[in-house]
Amino acid sequence: MSIYVGNLSYSVTQDDLSQVFSEYGSVKRVQLPTDQETGRSRGFGFVEMDSDASEDAAIQALDGAEWMGRVMKVNKARPREEKGNRSGGSWGNKTGNVGYSRHY
């Protein structure tokens, strides 16, 4: 399992994040997604640690903690949802007229 870390400063590096989390156990991997167009950090990341106990300790200690001028949101990462057909929503036009057109 991995840890989601949100509300990060855009200047945070993988090394910065690894150093903070290493206080709670061995860090296996750090990911900081970047915007494809700008290359800038997206303000969140994921950390994988060597044990569930280390992850739990890091979450307990760091969720809500201020770091680099921001209050971090730290919790267990949820599995990524697959993109594709989404149920629900409107299949009509933006005015809400589903399947009807008016001709004057």
C-alpha positions as CSV (number, residue, x, y, z in Angstrom):
1,M,0.0,0.0,0.0
2,S,1.1,3.6,-0.4
3,I,0.5,6.9,1.3
4,Y,-1.2,9.9,-0.4
5,V,0.4,13.2,0.5
6,G,-1.6,16.3,-0.5
7,N,-1.3,20.0,-0.3
8,L,2.4,20.0,-1.0
9,S,4.4,23.1,-1.9
10,Y,5.2,23.1,-5.7
11,S,8.9,23.3,-4.9
12,V,9.0,20.0,-3.0
13,T,11.4,17.4,-4.4
14,Q,11.4,13.6,-4.0
15,D,14.4,13.9,-1.8
16,D,12.6,16.4,0.5
17,L,9.6,14.1,0.9
18,S,11.8,11.0,1.4
19,Q,13.7,12.7,4.2
20,V,10.5,13.7,6.0
21,F,9.0,10.3,5.8
22,S,12.3,8.5,6.7
23,E,11.9,9.7,10.3
24,Y,9.1,7.0,10.6
25,G,10.7,4.1,8.8
26,S,12.5,3.1,5.6
27,V,11.1,4.7,2.4
28,K,10.9,2.4,-0.6
29,R,9.7,4.9,-3.2
30,V,8.4,8.5,-3.7
31,Q,6.4,9.7,-6.6
32,L,5.6,13.3,-7.4
33,P,3.3,13.6,-10.4
34,T,4.0,16.6,-12.7
35,D,1.7,18.4,-15.1
36,Q,2.3,17.2,-18.6
37,E,2.1,20.6,-20.2
38,T,4.1,22.7,-17.7
39,G,6.3,20.1,-16.0
40,R,5.5,21.6,-12.7
41,S,4.6,19.5,-9.6
42,R,0.9,19.0,-9.2
43,G,1.0,19.6,-5.4
44,F,0.6,16.0,-4.3
45,G,2.6,12.8,-4.1
46,F,2.8,9.2,-3.0
47,V,5.2,7.5,-0.6
48,E,5.7,3.8,-0.2
49,M,7.3,2.6,3.0
50,D,8.8,-0.8,4.1
51,S,6.0,-1.7,6.5
52,D,2.4,-1.0,7.4
53,A,3.5,0.1,10.8
54,S,5.9,2.7,9.4
55,E,3.1,4.0,7.1
56,D,0.6,4.2,10.0
57,A,3.1,6.0,12.1
58,A,3.9,8.5,9.3
59,I,0.2,9.1,8.7
60,Q,-0.5,9.6,12.4
61,A,2.3,12.1,12.8
62,L,2.1,14.0,9.5
63,D,-1.5,14.4,8.7
64,G,-2.4,18.0,9.4
65,A,1.3,19.0,10.0
66,E,2.6,22.2,8.6
67,W,5.5,21.8,6.3
68,M,7.1,24.3,3.9
69,G,4.3,26.7,4.6
70,R,1.4,24.3,3.9
71,V,-0.7,22.0,6.0
72,M,-0.2,18.5,4.6
73,K,-3.0,16.0,4.0
74,V,-1.7,12.5,4.6
75,N,-3.7,9.3,4.3
76,K,-3.7,5.8,2.8
77,A,-3.8,6.0,-0.9
78,R,-6.9,4.7,-2.6
79,P,-6.6,2.5,-5.7
80,R,-6.7,4.4,-8.9
81,E,-10.0,4.4,-10.6
82,E,-10.0,3.3,-14.2
83,K,-11.0,5.9,-16.8
84,G,-13.7,4.9,-19.3
85,N,-17.4,4.9,-19.6
86,R,-18.9,6.7,-16.6
87,S,-22.5,5.9,-15.6
88,G,-24.9,8.7,-14.9
89,G,-24.8,12.2,-16.2
90,S,-26.7,13.7,-19.0
91,W,-26.5,12.5,-22.6
92,G,-28.4,15.4,-23.9
93,N,-27.3,18.9,-24.8
94,K,-26.3,21.5,-22.2
95,T,-29.7,23.1,-22.1
96,G,-31.2,19.9,-20.8
97,N,-33.3,19.3,-23.9
98,V,-32.6,15.6,-24.4
99,G,-33.3,14.4,-27.9
100,Y,-35.5,17.3,-28.9
101,S,-34.8,20.3,-31.1
102,R,-37.0,23.3,-31.8
103,H,-37.4,24.6,-35.3
104,Y,-39.0,27.9,-35.9
